[in-house]
Amino acid sequence: MQASLNFTTYVIYLPIVIVVTWLVAWILFKNSKVFMLDIFHGKQDLAIATNALFETGFYLLNIGFAFLIMKVDWRISDAQTLVEVLSSKLGGFFIYLGIMLFFNLYLFFRGRKVSKARNQQAGLHPAQ
């Protein structure tokens, strides 16, 4: 019974972290195209390619971290322990995922700020 509950924990954990990572990435990178177009001054090919690279890195880091912390080091003997282990693993992962989301937003805003500063130094006026 114990081994099956450990396996059940993994079977529940993995789909949740994968789906939530996909959802966060989809929302973030769907909306970040605007920032990328602004950063790259409307150069759509460059903006889309850079956004796709950021998205790929986001998936690799977050899914990789989810697998890294997946291991359960103790035997799960009952449903209460299963829920507690899942809440600990998922809660930790979601906090990490939120930090990664805000880090990506920081990068987008920073890139936009640097781009605008370069425009001002060059005497260009950004589109309103």
N, C-alpha and C positions, 0 to 999 in steps of 0.2 A: 504493500500500500504506500509506503513512504516514497519509493522511487517513482511511482506513478504521480504522486502529488508534486514532486520536484519537476517532473516532465510537464505536468499540467501548468505549472508556473511559467515555464519557458514558452509553452504553446499560447498562453494568454499574453505574456509580456511582448513577445516579438511582433505580432501583428499590430498591437497598440502603438509601440514606438515607431514602427515603420509608417503606419497611417498618419500619426500625428506629425512626424517629421515631414512627410509628403505634403500634408495640409499647410503647415507653417511655411515650407519652402514655396509652395504654389502661391500663397498669398503674398509672401515677401517679394518674390521675383516677378510676379505679374505686375506688382505696383512699382517695383524699382526701375522698370524700363524708362519711366519718366525722368528719374534722376540720371540714368545713364545717358539718355539723349541730351539732357542739359549739360552734363559733364563733358560730353564729346561733341558739343555744339551742333547737334542735329545729325551727326554722321551715324545714320541708322545701322549700317553694317557693323561698325566698330562697337556701338553701344549694345547691340543684341549679342554679339560674340562675347564681349566682356561680361555681360549679365549671365550668359550661359556658363561661362567659366566660374563665376562666383557661385552660381547655383550648383554646379558639379562639386565644387569644394565644400559647399554647405552640406550636401548629401553625404559625401565621404567622411567628413568630420563627425557629423551627428550620428549616422548609422554606425560608424566605427566605434564611437564612444558608447553607443547603446549596446553593442556586442561586448565591448570591454568590461562594462559593469554588469553584464547579464548573469555572471556566475553566482549561484547560490551556494554558500559555503556550509550550510547546515541542512539537516534532513527536515523536510516539512512533513509533520505528522498529522496535522488536522487542518480543517478549512480556515480556522481563525489565523493560524500561522501563515497559511498561503496568502490570505488577504493582507496581512501585515507585511510580509515580504514584498508582495506586489506593490503595495502603497509606498513602501520605502524605495524600491527600485524605480518605479514610475515617477514618484515625486522628485527624486534626485535628478532623474533624466529630464523631466519637464523644467526644472529650475535651470539646468545646464542649457537646455534648448532655448529658454527665454533669454538667457545671457547671450547666447550666440545670435539670436534675433536682434537684440539691441546693439550688439557689436557690429553686425552688418549694417544696421541703420546708421550707426556712427560713421562707418566707412563711406556710406553713400552721402551723408551730409557733409563730411569732411572733403570728399572729392568735389562736391558741388561748390563748397566754399573756396577751395584751392583754384578751381576752374574760374570762378568769378573774379578772384584776386588777379589771376593771370590776365584775364580780359581787361581789367581796369589798368593794369600796368602797361599793357600793349595799346591802350587807348581805344579799345573796342567797347561798344555798348551792348550788353546782353539784350536779347529779345525780351520784350515785356510780355 
